[in-house]
Amino acid sequence: MENKFSELFASNYKMFIKHIQKQYFNSLDYKYEMSAKDYLHEAYIRFLTKIMTDQGMDLLKLSNQAVFCSYFKEVIKSVYLDHSRSTKSRLEREKSYSKAKPEYTELTSKLETVDFLVNMDTNDKVFIKMSMDGLKVEDMKSVLETNNRDFYLIKEGVEESLING
């Protein structure tokens, strides 16, 4: 069951990246002080934090494509709304957004090769293997310090707890 879940989660993540390329990056004038890469990075950290710390959530529900997309869209929207509260003039935002396009193109090409894998064992440990430019283990440690689930990074076949060192 772990392998099936992992495959579905990875597939959904890649599919959702394509969705936000069309629905968000191509239309929203979100760019203030954030690059496209920073924007997605922040949303991704929030997403991981939410799914790992929400004890009432059945992680297997995320194997459903519609549930996964709906959940991630909420996180993307929250990042957008947080940053839109400190808006500049529309003209300034449009200029900033135009400058972000080359970075966005570079980001999306890298995301085509993202390696993202989640496994759950019988003890409800959550294993994550990922490779994404700009996403650092230290970032995840800081946002998941109060996590009640066991959270591990799989690195070169060695389990490394992100919470307990």
Backbone bond lengths (Angstrom), bond angles and torsions (degrees), N, CA, C in turn:
res aa  C-N    CA-C-N  psi(-1)  N-CA   C-N-CA  omega(-1)  CA-C   N-CA-C  phi
1 M - - - 1.464 - - 1.523 110.73 -
2 E 1.348 116.55 -34.06 1.462 119.91 -179.49 1.530 111.51 -59.88
3 N 1.350 115.80 -43.64 1.459 119.39 -178.37 1.513 111.76 -64.25
4 K 1.340 116.16 -42.74 1.468 120.13 179.68 1.520 109.80 -61.62
5 F 1.328 116.56 -45.24 1.470 120.92 179.70 1.521 110.53 -61.08
6 S 1.322 116.31 -44.37 1.457 121.06 -179.06 1.521 111.61 -60.79
7 E 1.330 115.01 -44.48 1.460 119.42 -179.49 1.518 110.72 -63.08
8 L 1.325 116.48 -44.27 1.462 120.63 -179.31 1.521 111.42 -64.99
9 F 1.327 115.80 -41.03 1.459 119.63 -178.53 1.529 110.38 -65.29
10 A 1.326 115.61 -45.50 1.466 119.87 179.50 1.522 110.88 -63.24
11 S 1.333 115.85 -41.64 1.459 120.88 179.53 1.525 110.75 -63.71
12 N 1.336 116.27 -44.22 1.462 120.63 -179.99 1.520 111.44 -64.57
13 Y 1.328 116.10 -38.00 1.462 119.19 -179.04 1.524 110.42 -63.86
14 K 1.319 116.09 -46.83 1.468 119.75 179.68 1.522 110.57 -62.92
15 M 1.345 115.93 -41.44 1.460 119.79 179.97 1.529 110.55 -64.54
16 F 1.331 116.31 -38.24 1.463 118.38 -178.60 1.519 111.79 -70.53
17 I 1.330 116.88 -33.24 1.462 120.14 175.80 1.526 108.84 -57.90
18 K 1.334 116.19 -42.80 1.471 119.44 179.09 1.529 110.01 -63.70
19 H 1.329 115.56 -37.08 1.468 119.71 179.90 1.529 111.39 -64.59
20 I 1.331 117.35 -46.52 1.465 118.00 -177.81 1.517 111.80 -71.80
21 Q 1.324 117.06 -22.76 1.467 118.86 174.06 1.523 108.95 -58.59
22 K 1.340 115.32 -44.16 1.466 119.57 -177.50 1.524 111.78 -78.55
23 Q 1.334 116.81 -45.87 1.459 120.75 -170.70 1.525 114.57 -82.68
24 Y 1.321 117.53 -27.86 1.459 119.42 -174.20 1.522 113.66 -115.22
25 F 1.332 116.97 -60.23 1.454 119.05 -174.00 1.519 112.62 -64.35
26 N 1.323 118.12 -29.22 1.463 120.27 -177.67 1.522 112.70 -86.19
27 S 1.334 117.98 -7.86 1.457 118.29 -175.33 1.530 114.86 -129.24
28 L 1.313 117.67 -34.25 1.458 118.89 -175.03 1.521 112.42 -78.66
29 D 1.309 115.69 141.00 1.467 119.60 175.56 1.530 108.23 -96.94
30 Y 1.334 113.87 56.39 1.462 120.32 -173.98 1.519 112.78 -76.67
31 K 1.312 118.23 -15.62 1.472 121.18 -166.15 1.528 111.75 -73.05
32 Y 1.308 115.69 106.22 1.465 120.00 175.34 1.524 106.80 -110.85
33 E 1.309 116.12 -90.53 1.454 118.20 173.91 1.533 110.32 -103.21
34 M 1.325 116.60 6.09 1.463 119.88 -175.60 1.515 111.71 -106.49
35 S 1.321 116.38 138.94 1.464 120.22 172.58 1.529 107.19 -83.17
36 A 1.312 115.79 167.38 1.467 120.21 177.62 1.531 110.12 -58.07
37 K 1.324 115.31 -39.19 1.459 120.51 -179.56 1.532 110.92 -64.60
38 D 1.331 116.77 -45.10 1.465 120.60 179.25 1.523 111.37 -64.21
39 Y 1.327 114.96 -37.78 1.463 120.83 -178.24 1.522 110.61 -62.42
40 L 1.323 116.18 -49.56 1.459 120.36 -179.86 1.526 110.55 -67.79
41 H 1.319 116.43 -37.93 1.458 121.07 179.40 1.529 110.22 -59.53
42 E 1.335 117.01 -46.31 1.460 120.54 179.54 1.524 111.20 -63.04
43 A 1.328 115.97 -42.44 1.463 119.80 179.34 1.528 110.64 -63.19
44 Y 1.327 116.11 -39.09 1.458 121.00 -178.22 1.525 111.14 -66.85
45 I 1.336 116.36 -41.91 1.462 120.55 176.77 1.530 110.28 -61.80
46 R 1.329 116.45 -44.82 1.469 119.53 178.69 1.525 111.10 -61.51
47 F 1.326 115.23 -40.11 1.455 120.41 -179.29 1.527 110.69 -62.38
48 L 1.340 116.40 -48.42 1.466 120.50 178.46 1.527 111.26 -60.37
49 T 1.328 115.30 -42.72 1.456 119.67 -179.75 1.525 110.70 -61.01
50 K 1.312 115.44 -43.88 1.467 120.50 -176.85 1.526 111.80 -65.06
51 I 1.334 116.80 -46.75 1.462 117.85 -176.70 1.524 112.05 -72.87
52 M 1.328 116.93 -24.90 1.458 118.69 -178.54 1.525 112.89 -87.69
53 T 1.307 118.19 -19.83 1.463 119.58 -176.35 1.526 113.26 -108.43
54 D 1.326 117.78 -8.14 1.461 121.56 179.20 1.524 108.55 -84.75
55 Q 1.329 116.33 95.87 1.471 120.82 -174.60 1.526 112.84 -67.29
56 G 1.340 116.13 -22.87 1.459 119.00 -178.64 1.523 112.83 -84.06
57 M 1.298 116.85 -0.04 1.452 120.15 -174.49 1.521 111.86 -94.98
58 D 1.318 115.09 132.60 1.454 120.96 174.98 1.524 107.25 -86.68
59 L 1.341 117.00 107.99 1.458 120.74 -176.57 1.525 112.96 -59.82
60 L 1.338 116.10 -26.51 1.462 118.35 -179.25 1.534 111.64 -66.83
61 K 1.333 116.37 -21.49 1.469 118.54 177.17 1.520 111.19 -62.42
62 L 1.331 116.32 -26.54 1.461 119.66 -179.58 1.522 112.61 -69.70
63 S 1.324 116.92 -9.36 1.460 118.62 176.31 1.526 110.48 -76.40
64 N 1.338 115.79 -11.47 1.459 119.92 174.41 1.531 108.49 -85.12
65 Q 1.315 116.24 123.89 1.460 121.20 -173.27 1.534 112.50 -57.64
66 A 1.328 117.02 -43.25 1.467 120.82 -177.70 1.528 110.88 -65.36
67 V 1.335 116.73 -41.96 1.461 121.34 179.44 1.528 110.05 -64.88
68 F 1.321 115.78 -44.84 1.455 121.09 180.00 1.532 111.03 -58.20
69 C 1.322 115.81 -49.43 1.469 120.00 -177.66 1.526 111.40 -63.89
70 S 1.315 115.40 -43.48 1.460 119.72 -179.71 1.526 110.82 -60.56
71 Y 1.329 116.23 -42.81 1.452 121.86 -178.08 1.522 111.72 -66.21
72 F 1.356 115.22 -44.68 1.459 119.43 -178.32 1.521 110.34 -69.61
73 K 1.329 117.48 -35.27 1.467 120.63 179.94 1.526 111.01 -61.65
74 E 1.324 116.06 -37.51 1.471 120.11 178.02 1.529 110.22 -60.44
75 V 1.324 116.24 -41.48 1.459 120.74 -178.83 1.523 110.56 -68.54
76 I 1.333 116.62 -44.98 1.469 121.16 177.63 1.527 109.41 -57.43
77 K 1.317 115.96 -45.03 1.471 120.46 -177.98 1.527 110.41 -64.09
78 S 1.321 117.67 -38.92 1.469 120.37 -178.76 1.521 111.09 -63.77
79 V 1.345 116.92 -37.81 1.465 120.19 177.51 1.521 109.40 -65.59
80 Y 1.316 115.61 -45.02 1.469 120.51 -179.54 1.530 110.84 -59.98
81 L 1.336 116.62 -47.37 1.463 120.30 -178.09 1.519 111.79 -65.15
82 D 1.317 117.37 -39.90 1.468 120.84 178.67 1.526 110.99 -58.55
83 H 1.320 115.33 -42.26 1.462 118.92 -176.21 1.523 112.81 -83.47
84 S 1.333 116.28 -22.19 1.463 118.32 -179.80 1.527 111.26 -77.68
85 R 1.332 116.95 -13.70 1.470 119.65 179.29 1.523 111.54 -70.74
86 S 1.320 115.20 -21.76 1.468 118.34 178.15 1.529 108.41 -106.93
87 T 1.317 114.60 52.58 1.464 119.32 -172.18 1.519 113.33 -70.94
88 K 1.312 113.61 151.87 1.453 121.36 170.04 1.530 105.22 -102.25
89 S 1.315 116.73 -174.62 1.459 118.29 177.13 1.522 109.32 -64.91
90 R 1.327 116.86 154.65 1.460 120.84 -178.97 1.535 110.94 -57.34
91 L 1.316 116.49 -39.51 1.460 120.55 -179.50 1.529 110.85 -61.69
92 E 1.333 116.22 -44.24 1.466 120.40 179.25 1.530 110.51 -63.20
93 R 1.353 116.10 -40.60 1.461 119.98 179.91 1.520 111.11 -64.31
94 E 1.337 115.81 -40.96 1.458 119.50 -179.87 1.527 111.30 -64.76
95 K 1.329 116.57 -39.43 1.465 120.33 177.32 1.526 109.86 -63.06
96 S 1.328 115.87 -44.60 1.464 120.64 -179.95 1.525 110.68 -62.46
97 Y 1.326 115.46 -41.62 1.467 119.67 -178.87 1.528 110.34 -63.75
98 S 1.330 116.63 -41.56 1.473 120.58 179.10 1.522 110.92 -59.90
99 K 1.330 115.92 -39.55 1.462 119.97 179.46 1.528 111.64 -66.98
100 A 1.342 116.32 -26.29 1.469 120.53 -176.41 1.525 112.25 -78.90
101 K 1.323 118.32 -17.18 1.464 119.90 -173.44 1.530 114.95 -57.33
102 P 1.345 119.41 -44.36 1.468 117.90 177.93 1.525 112.02 -60.20
103 E 1.339 116.36 -39.83 1.464 120.56 179.00 1.523 110.18 -64.58
104 Y 1.328 115.16 -40.14 1.461 121.08 -179.82 1.527 110.76 -61.69
105 T 1.328 116.05 -43.52 1.463 120.67 179.30 1.520 110.82 -61.54
106 E 1.321 115.73 -42.34 1.462 120.54 178.69 1.528 110.32 -64.08
107 L 1.329 116.24 -41.58 1.460 121.32 -179.64 1.518 111.44 -62.48
108 T 1.323 116.63 -48.88 1.461 119.47 -176.23 1.519 112.10 -64.63
109 S 1.322 117.25 -32.29 1.462 118.88 178.09 1.530 110.10 -68.06
110 K 1.334 117.18 -35.45 1.464 120.42 178.05 1.531 111.15 -69.91
111 L 1.332 115.51 -34.46 1.455 118.95 -176.98 1.526 112.66 -68.86
112 E 1.311 116.78 -18.18 1.460 119.64 177.69 1.529 110.68 -63.17
113 T 1.335 116.48 -24.96 1.460 119.91 -177.21 1.529 111.80 -109.74
114 V 1.320 117.69 18.82 1.468 119.95 -178.61 1.529 110.45 -61.78
115 D 1.298 116.30 139.28 1.457 122.60 179.53 1.524 106.69 -113.74
116 F 1.323 116.82 103.05 1.459 120.51 -174.62 1.518 108.82 -131.00
117 L 1.293 117.38 122.75 1.458 121.03 -173.22 1.530 110.08 -141.64
118 V 1.308 116.63 132.33 1.459 120.21 177.47 1.522 108.77 -125.14
119 N 1.296 117.05 130.91 1.467 122.09 175.74 1.523 109.73 -124.80
120 M 1.323 115.92 146.67 1.465 120.19 171.76 1.520 107.36 -124.55
121 D 1.325 116.63 134.83 1.455 118.42 175.73 1.523 108.56 -102.67
122 T 1.316 117.21 -174.06 1.464 121.01 -174.49 1.521 112.59 -68.25
123 N 1.326 117.75 -16.93 1.465 120.84 178.58 1.526 112.58 -93.83
124 D 1.333 115.54 12.25 1.472 121.55 179.73 1.523 112.24 62.19
125 K 1.322 116.09 27.46 1.459 118.63 170.63 1.520 106.61 -76.44
126 V 1.298 116.28 145.17 1.461 119.57 178.95 1.518 108.07 -111.01
127 F 1.324 115.98 122.27 1.451 121.02 179.73 1.523 109.42 -107.67
128 I 1.301 116.72 130.92 1.458 119.80 179.15 1.514 109.52 -127.19
129 K 1.307 114.52 129.25 1.464 119.79 173.17 1.520 105.73 -119.37
130 M 1.308 116.79 126.63 1.451 116.95 179.48 1.506 111.65 -151.12
131 S 1.283 113.08 158.14 1.444 120.86 176.74 1.513 106.74 -143.51
132 M 1.312 116.45 107.05 1.462 119.25 -178.12 1.515 107.60 -146.37
133 D 1.298 116.64 124.73 1.456 121.26 -176.94 1.531 110.13 -57.09
134 G 1.318 116.71 128.38 1.463 120.64 177.09 1.519 114.17 94.00
135 L 1.336 118.36 -11.98 1.464 120.45 -179.16 1.517 108.82 -97.33
136 K 1.321 116.71 111.17 1.451 120.33 -173.56 1.529 111.17 -104.20
137 V 1.313 115.44 147.68 1.463 121.24 178.16 1.524 110.31 -58.10
138 E 1.324 117.02 -37.96 1.467 120.89 -178.37 1.530 110.97 -61.18
139 D 1.333 116.40 -37.91 1.466 119.71 178.02 1.513 110.40 -59.81
140 M 1.327 115.59 -44.02 1.453 119.98 -177.49 1.519 111.23 -68.87
141 K 1.324 116.92 -37.02 1.460 119.60 178.24 1.527 110.21 -59.14
142 S 1.335 115.90 -44.59 1.462 119.32 -175.08 1.526 112.39 -67.28
143 V 1.344 117.61 -35.29 1.468 118.30 -178.05 1.515 112.54 -85.66
144 L 1.328 117.48 -13.80 1.457 119.51 -176.30 1.525 113.55 -111.36
145 E 1.336 116.80 17.26 1.461 119.82 -176.63 1.528 113.25 -61.63
146 T 1.335 117.35 -30.34 1.465 119.80 -178.27 1.525 111.75 -96.84
147 N 1.310 117.07 13.74 1.454 122.46 -178.04 1.532 111.00 -66.01
148 N 1.344 116.16 136.08 1.457 120.38 178.50 1.528 112.62 -93.89
149 R 1.320 116.68 -11.56 1.454 119.72 177.74 1.518 109.13 -93.79
150 D 1.329 115.65 153.64 1.463 119.78 173.97 1.520 107.31 -74.05
151 F 1.298 116.01 128.10 1.457 121.23 -174.61 1.513 108.56 -126.89
152 Y 1.311 116.43 124.48 1.466 119.87 -174.13 1.521 111.52 -128.58
153 L 1.284 115.01 147.36 1.454 121.46 169.35 1.522 107.20 -103.65
154 I 1.328 116.39 129.10 1.452 119.83 176.73 1.523 107.07 -93.18
155 K 1.318 116.34 115.86 1.459 120.20 -176.66 1.517 109.16 -130.80
156 E 1.315 115.23 112.98 1.454 121.81 179.59 1.530 111.51 51.43
157 G 1.333 115.04 43.05 1.459 120.64 175.68 1.510 115.21 78.79
158 V 1.333 117.81 1.92 1.467 120.80 -178.83 1.527 109.37 -110.20
159 E 1.330 116.17 130.23 1.454 119.93 178.40 1.527 109.41 -79.67
160 E 1.304 116.24 127.83 1.461 120.67 -179.71 1.520 108.38 -127.09
161 S 1.326 117.44 116.50 1.454 119.52 -179.86 1.512 109.81 -72.38
162 L 1.329 115.35 131.06 1.461 119.32 178.88 1.526 111.36 -84.62
163 I 1.308 115.43 -17.79 1.463 119.07 -176.25 1.529 111.51 -92.78
164 N 1.318 115.72 -45.64 1.461 119.49 -173.73 1.527 112.88 -105.07
165 G 1.327 115.80 29.67 1.453 118.89 177.19 1.511 112.97 93.50
